[in-house]
Amino acid sequence: MRSQAYTTRLLNPLALYVLAMLFLIACASCTRTQTDSAEQSYGVVVVNAPAAGVVRRVLVSEGAQVNADTPIVEITVQEQLPAAAASPGESAESQAVRRVRASSAEIDAARAEVVRHEAEVLRLTPLVASGEVNQAQLDGERALYEQAQRRLQNAQEAEKQAQTGLLAARQPGASQTSTTTQPPVVREQTVVAKTSSAGTVSVISVRPGERVTSGQPLATLRSDAR
């Protein structure tokens, strides 16, 4: 009995020591896990859309190494300009002539866009068949081609209305002055989403032809910054 009590007194400190060591190891492991998680989350860069519009082109591919301020995605943005009021004393015929000229210019611009996207679709089609280009890129270009066709149709319809207004203004007895305003003019411009630091492109979240909103994530990079 005396030997058993002595053995128990020896084991109690040893057990406490073992438990303490296990606790320290667990704490170190937990700290290491948290540090690893922090290191993994640190350096992730998200490229967001600078404005709402339609993705025109994706300029990089997943896995590409890029520098800071590298263009990642091109976005076509449509801006509606305020309607121009008729000049004081301007005749209805003069205003109608201006509308016809504006609609004709829009037709030329829309037709050029249709031709450009049609040529790109024709160029990409055999490349997709040979595996040099992925299907998503071709689908995006087709979406832009269809969008350009709709723009052309709208411009042609606007020209018809402008021509009708011009004929009406030239009719005998038509009012010689006009207090109406021209319809709003839609102007297109291209904006570019860039990365804020160097790194590796890990995910591209959009494709050509897709409509995006301002601030929407477009791509994710693993930043080289530490």
Order of alpha helices (4+ residues) and beta strands (2+ residues): alpha-beta-beta-beta-beta-alpha-alpha-beta-beta-beta-beta
